[in-house]
Amino acid sequence: MPEIPTNNPDLTKLKGIHLWHAGLSTCSQRVRIALSELDLTFTSHTVNLHAGENASEWYQAIHPDGVVPALVDNGHLIIESIDIINYLGQKQGHALLTPDDTVQKSNMFALMKRADDAQKHLKLLTYEFLFKAAPTMNSDQANSFQNKHKNEALRRFHREFRAGFERNRIENAATASAADFKALERLLSDERAFLAGPDFSLADISWTPIFHRFDLLAWPFERYPYLRRWFRRVSSRPSYAEALQAWEPRELLDFVAPLLVARSAAGDGIETYITV
């Protein structure tokens, strides 16, 4: 079920759509893209993940796991980005951004599930190649995060990141991601326009932020010509600029870009961790 119960009176009283999100969060990006594609207006509540706002008492009273995004629609709380975009597509009483064809619809849901599973690999590689090159939490912020956040899995991940990921974990994440992209490349090799078929769907929304993030990480997408063609198609839609690019911290990305190039030139780029 996408909706979860909440005892927070501040949420149950809210009218309209409210979204708690972060600019660089891929899960937030797919929700913003869906909102844009469906022409749904929303009240924005940004959560500063770098400053540890997701560990604050006020945010954990909204999202029980202390992650983004969280969406409230007229007092109803929905979490998990895949569930949120599916909920939004169904919001008007009939499925939007969903194929009518039964087989295509089944394929769409399978692709959404695969995108959801891919997030754990994306997260590790983002921290290793993007956030490792960027300014991180100082010791006081890191200690505060560990003391305040209730999500032990997230606290452990941050401890492991600060200690440095073992090479085999990075290789496993990169290799699993390569398998995902190879599968998408095979899918698109039949010259279909979009992932689930001829029409843009929730499957495309699910994967667009993932491709975009790996592109930032200098993933070797020259190996996937059909996938690159698909990305040119989806990134030309107004929702890409409006809901993804417009929210990204350009100063951070511009700071990190030459460091990623230097890391790759030194023989330690993301492509060197792909083992198949």
Secondary structure, DSSP 4 states (H G I P E B T S, - for coil): --EE----HHHHT--SEEEEE-TT-HHHHHHHHHHHHTT---EEEE--TTTTGGGSHHHHTTSTT--S-EEEETTEEEESHHHHHHHHHHTTSS-SSS-SSHHHHHHHHHHHHHHHHHHHHHHHHHIIIIITTS----HHHHHHHHHH---HHHHHHHHHHHH---HHHHHHHHHHHHHHHHHHHHHHTT--SBTTBSS--HHHHHHHHHHHHHHHTT--GGG-HHHHHHHHHHHTSHHHHHHTGGGS-HHHHHHHHHHHHHHHHTT-SGGGG---
